[in-house]
Amino acid sequence: MSALCRDCLARHEAPPQGASNRARGARCPACGGARLVAHPELDDLNIAHIDCDAFYASVEKRDRPELRDQPVIVGGGRRGVVAAACYVARLYGIRSAMPMFRALKACPDAVVIRPDMAKYQHAGHQIRDLMRELTPLVEPLSIDEAFLDLTGTEALHGGSPARSLARLVKRIEEELGLTASIGLSYNKFLAKIASDLDKPRGFAVIGRAEAAEFLADQPVRIVWGVGQALGAALARDGLRTVGDLRAREEIDLVARYGAIGRRLSRFARGIDERRVEPNAPTKSLSAETTFEQDIAASEALLARLWPLCEKVSARLKKAELAGISVTLKLKTAGFRQLTRSRRLATPTQMAEVLYRAAKPLLEREADGRHFRLIGVGASDLSEGELADPPDLFDPEREHQARVESAIDAVRAKLGDAAIAKGRGFETAARPVRGPRRKC
């Protein structure tokens, strides 16, 4: 069985251990390192998923070495949620998306750092550039993770995809001071699963020979697309493991669960025909905010909705996209999440149109319940040139478009705080520095 040293990148034969990801107890004969990865199919697999380890928190620890051994949480205030937790903090049970007050209750001494998205995006772009030196087939999933297809790169890089991936992660550590974990397999579904098996600084492999056995006892939630609701429905039908899914015929799963039944059947058998798409289209754009105190009043909620619509509108215009579906997101004081959607007649980029679509959705939900979070998003995206065509049945639309275009022009010249609609003054959440015009 072939083994690879992740420290010096040397290759050698490992003692037979079945389909193992590590040559346990062995050391590299070249450098003496113990970070060996061994697998019978190591040289035959080309699809990888790379996921940075506790990315936001790792960037903060890199920039503040004095925090190296301390529990670090990246998130927003006591009313926010955990965006990332370092591995020290995770020892206390802290995890992403946990309410901040619960995280601080579990670990009162944790260092809490407000997110710095510009810094994280810069680091993410640096990592992405290193990935693209290996292969043009890089499909980003988020700022800190991506799929890579290294098929046919052996001659270019003088070694197998496994060796190229190990060298890439070594460069990320040495040049950027960050760490990442690798999942290697023969398709995207299994590569993503593998990248979670050996964190942090891991390298896990799932080959063809062991895929069925490995998946059999895994919970159905491991299948991409199975969320809480579908997972509960599957459990009610006695389908709790991937092996349970595999025991059912595809036609039966489709009849019971619709189109996703086909995916359940295929993934349960280790089949995933999706390609790594380097230019995968953006599916949606959204913005949300968590309140410092729960809000119940409809007027106050609407005041928070408007700036989010402006933010989504700005992102659509920058990306030259338009959305035809508008989704409102709310989270109650009891952490129950609600989503409500409305489809427009034509695609839009306009904040005013987004607001008018989301407003009645919000008003129907604002029935006295207290909410801790609100968000709005645009989906079913198309080219920006299709946005906001003239509408004979809505003569005010053209006027709205001119007003919004004028606001955009002023902001482009003088900054976002230079001008705002009167509706934007209904929320006094933050003071505005400098002159500001109201229109």
N, C-alpha and C positions, 0 to 999 in steps of 0.2 A: 504494500500500500504506500502511495506517495505521501510524503510529509513536507510541509513548508514552514521554515522558520520566519516568523513575522518580525524578528529583530534584525536579522542580517539578510533575509530573503534567500538563504541557501535552500537547496532541494536535496532530499535524501530519502531513502526507504525507511519506513517506520515498521515496527513489529506488527503483524496482523492483529487487529482488534475489532474486526467487523466494521460496520458503518459508523465509525467514531469520528467526532469532530476534533478530538484532541488526542495526541499521543501521550496519554497520561503517565506522568512520572518520568518521561523521557526528556532528554536535553539535546539541543542542537550540537552535533559533533564539530561544527565550524566555530561557533561563538559561545557555546555553553548556555544559550538562552533557553528558557522553559516555555516560551510562547510559540508552541508548535500547533499547527492545524493539519490534521491527517484525515483522509477520506478516500475510499476506493475510486470515486468519480471526480476527484479534485480537479483533474486536468480536462474534464469533459463538460463542464458546466459554464455557462456564459452570461446568465441573467443575474444581476446583483441588485440589492437594495442597501443603500448606505444611509444610516441614521445617526446624526450627531448625538452625543450623550449629554442629557440635561443641558441643552444648548444655551439657553439664555443665562442660566446660572453659571455655566462653564465660562462663558464670555466674561461675566462679572468677576469670577474668581481669577481668571487670567489677568484682568486689568487691575485687580486688587489682591496681590499675593498674600496679604495679611489675613485674608478670609479663607485661605486654602483648607484649613481643618475645621472651619465653622459651618454650622447649618445655615444655608443661604436660600431664601425664598425670593423669587422675582414675582411681583404682583402689585396690586393697587389697593393700599389702605386696608382698614379693617372691614370695609364694606365690599371690597372687591373679591376676586378669586385668585388662586395660585396659578400663575402662568407657567412657572417652572420651579422645580425644587431640586437642589443638588442631592447627591447620593447620601451625604451625611444627614440631610433633612429627611430623606426618605426612610431612614432608620426609625424615625418617630412616627411613621405612617402618613407622612405628608405626600400628597400627589397632585398632579395638575388638575385644575378645575375645582379643587376643594375650596369651599368658602374660607376666606382669610381668617375669620374669627376662630374657625375650627382648627386651622393650621397653627395659629398662635397659641391656642389652648393646649395643643399637643406638644408644642415646642416653644415655650415663652421666650427663650433666649435666641431664637432664630434672627438672623440679620435679614431685614426686609428691604428690598431694593425696587424702586419703581422701574418699570420697563423702559428701555431706551431702544426703540425699534430701529432708529437710524443706525445705531451701532451694530445691532444684530443683523440687519440687512446687509451692511458692509461686509461683515464676516461671512455671511451666507453667500454673497456674491464671490468672495475670494475662494471659498470652497467649491462653488459651482465652476469657476474658471479652471481649477485643478482637475475636476472631473472631466471637463470637456477636452483636456489635454490627452485623456485616455481614449475617449470615443465621442463622436458627435451625437450618439444616441443616448442622451441624458434627458430623462423626463422628471422634472421637479414635482414633488408632491407638496412641499412647503419650503419655508426658508432654510430648513436644516436637514432635509431628506430628499432622496431622489432614487429612481430606478436607473440602471445603466445596462446597456446591451453591449457586451464586448466581443460578440461574434466576429471572427476574422481579424482580430487585433494582435494575434500571437507574433506574426512576423514583424509588425511595426514596433512592438515593445520588447521583443526578444524574450518572450516568456508567456506562460499561460495567463488567462484572465485572473486566476486566483493570485498569482504573483503580482500582477499589475495592481490589483485592488489592495494588496498588503502594502505595496510601495506607496500607493496614493494615501492611505490612512497614515502611514509613517510620515509623509510629507505634511499632512494636515497637523500632526502633532508637533513636528519640528519647526515648521515655518509659521504656523498660526497659533500654536499653543493650545489647541483644542483636540478633543478626542471623538472618535466615531466608531460605530460597530457595523460589521458587514454581514449581510445574509446572501448566500450564494446558492442558486438552484437552477432549474431548467425552465422556470416560468415566474411571472411576477408575483402571483399569489403566494407561492412557497418561499420565494426570496424575501418577501416582506415579513412573513412569519419567522423565518430564520434569523433575521436581524434583531429580533427581540429575545432570542434564546440565550444569549451569552453576554449581556450588557453588564457593565460598560467595557469598552475596548475589546469587544468580542469579534469572533469570526466563526460563524456557524454555517454548516452546509446541510442541505437536504437534497439527496440524490433520488434518481428515479427508482432505484431498487428498494429504498426504505420508505418512500412517500406514503404508500397505502397503510403500512403498519404504523407509521408515526401519526398519521391523521386520525386513525380509528378511534382513539380514546380522547381526542381533543374535544372540548365543548363546542357546540354549534356557533357560539359567539366568535370563534376564531375565523369564521368565514366572512370575507369582506361583504358588507351590506347587511349583515344580520345585527340589527340594533336591539334595543330593549323590547320594543313592541313585538317584532318578529320573533325574537328569541323566546318571549313568553308564549306566543302562539305555537311555536314548534314544541315547546315543553309540554303544553297542554295536549298535543297530539302524540306525546311519547318520544319526541325526537330531541334528545339532549346531547348526543355526541355526533361527531362527523360519521362515525361508523353506523349510527342509526339512520342518517341520511343516505348513506351508500346502500343500505339494505332496501331502500325504496326505489322503484322504477322512476325514471325521469318523467315519464308521462303522468304518473300519479302526483309527483311534486308540482308539476306545472298546473295540473287540474286543481290542486288544492291551494296553491299560493300564487298562481299567476306567473308572469314572465320571470320573476326571480327564482322560480322553481328550477328552471334550467341551470341557472348559475349554481344553485345549491347542489344539484346533481353532479355537475361537471367538477366543481371545486372539491367536492367530497371524494372524488376519484383522482384528485391531483391534476386535473386537466384545466388549463387556463391558456386560451389562445390569443389573449390580448398582446399586442406588440408594445414595445417601449416607444413612446411617441414624444420626440423632443419638442414638438411644437403643439402639445395638447392644448386645445382652446380653453380659455377661462370659462367656467360654468356659471359663476355668479360673483357679484360684488356686494359687500355688505358693510355695515358699521353698527356698533352697539355701545352702550354705556351702562355702567352699574352706578346706582344712586348712593349717595352718602347716607341717606335715610329713605325708608320705604315711602312710596308715593301712591296715593289712591285717587286723588282728584283728577278728573279728566283734563281740565285745563292745564294743570301742571305737567301731565304726561304729554299732552300735545306740544307744549313748549319745549320739551326734551326731544320730541320726535323731529321737529323742523331742522335743527342743526345736523342731525344724522342724515336726513334726506339731502341736505346740501353737500355733506361729505361724500355720500354715494354718488351724487350727481357729478361732483368734481372728479371722482375716480373713473366714472364712465367716460367722461370727456377726455381725460388724459389717456385712457386706453383706447380711445376711438371705438367705443362699444355702445350699444343701446340695449335696454332690457324691456321685455314685454310682460314679464310677471313681477309683481311686487309682493314681498313677504314681510309681514310684521312678526317680530319675535318679542315675547314677554316672559319674564320669570317672576313667579309670585314670591311673596315673603317666605313661603314654605318650600321654595326651590322647585316648584313645579313649572316646567317649561311649556309655553303655548306658542304655536305658530299658526298664522292665518295668512292666506294668500289671495290675491286677486289678479286676474289676467286683463291687460289693457287691450284696447282695440288696435293700437300701433305701438312699435317700440319707442322708448323715450330715453333721453339723457337729462331731462329737466327736473330740478329739485321740486318745483311746484307740482308737477304731474305726479311724482312719487309721493309727495305729501298728501295730495288730494285722494290718491288711491289708498294710502295707508290710514288716513284719518278715520273713515267710517269703520274700518276693521278695529281700530283702537277704541273708538267710542262704544262699540258693541261689547268689548271686553271690560271697559272701565265701569264696573258695576258696584264699586265700593271695595273691591278687593285691593289689598296693598301689593305693590310690585316693587321689586328690587332692581330690575334690569329691563331695558327696552332696546330693541334693535330693528333695523330695516334693511332689506336687501333687494337687489334686482337680479333676475335670472332669465333663462331662455334668451341668452345674449345673441346679438347680431351686429353687423357692421354699423359704425356710427353714422354713416351717410344715410341710413334708413330711419334715423331718429326724427320724431316729431314732425311728420309731414303736415301740410296745411289741412284743416278740417272745416268743411263748409258748415257742419252742424255745431261747431264750437268756435265762433269768430273771435272769442277772447284768447284762444290759444296763440295766435300770431302775436298779440300784444304781450302776452306772458313771455314768449320766446325772446322778443326784443328787449324786454326789461331784464331778463336773466342774462342775455348776451352782454348788455351794458354793464351789469354788475360784474360779470366775469372779466370784462376788459379793465375795469377800474381796479379790481383785485390783482390782476396780472401786473399792473403797473405800480400800484401802491401797497400791495399786501392784502392778505385775507381780512384783516381787521378794518380796512379802510371804508367799507360800505356794507350795509346789510338791509334786508327787508325789515319792516316794522315788526313782523312776527318774531324775528330773531331777538328782539329786545324783551320778549316776555319772560325769558329765562335769564336770571342774573347770577348764574352759577359761578361765573368767573369775571373779574374785572377786566376791562379792555384798556390797554395802554395806547396812547396816541389818539390823534383825531379820527373820528368815525362818522360817516354820513349815513343818514337814514333815508330809505326810499320806499 
